[in-house]
Amino acid sequence: MNGVRHWGSLIFRIGYGSFYLLVGLYGSYSLVSGEGNPFAVEPGPGAKFQAALDETGFIVPIMLVCFLAGGGALTIDRTAPLGIMLLAPFVVVIFFYHTMLGGSLIWAFFWAGGLILLAYQYRSQLGVLVGISPENGRT
C-alpha cells in the first residue's frame, strides 16, 4: 500500500504543478502576444475583480511568473516546498474568488485542498520556515 500512496502523491504533485506551469505559460503567451487576459469570466463581481487586477498592470504578470516558477518547482521533489510557498498566496485568492464571487465551490476546494495536502506532505521541510526543526520538533 505504501508504494501506491507514493506513486499517487507523486502523480498528484506533478499534475498539480504541471497545471500551474501550463496556465503560467498560456497566460504569459497571451499577455506577451497582446491578446490580453485569456481567463475571461461572466459579467459580475468576478469580472470586476479581474478587471481591477488587470488595470494595476503588475498583478497579472507577477501571478504568471509565480505560476511558472511555483508550478515548475512542484514538478521536482527537491524544490516542491518552494513551489508550495510561491503558489500559496494565489491559491488563497483563487479559493476566496470562487467562494465569494460566484465561481465554482468544487474548483475552490479542489485547488485549496490540493495545496494543503502537498503542504502536509512537505511539512518537515516547510516547518523550518517557522522555526520547527525536522530532527526534534523545535529549535
Secondary structure, DSSP 8 states (H G I E B T S, - for coil): -HHHHHHHHHHHHHHHHHHHHHHHHHHHHHHHTT---S----TTHHHHHHHHHHHHSSHHHHHHHHHHHHHHHHTSTTTHHHHHHHHHHHHHHHHHHHHHTT--HHHHHHHHHHHHHHHHHTHHHHHGGGT--TTTS--
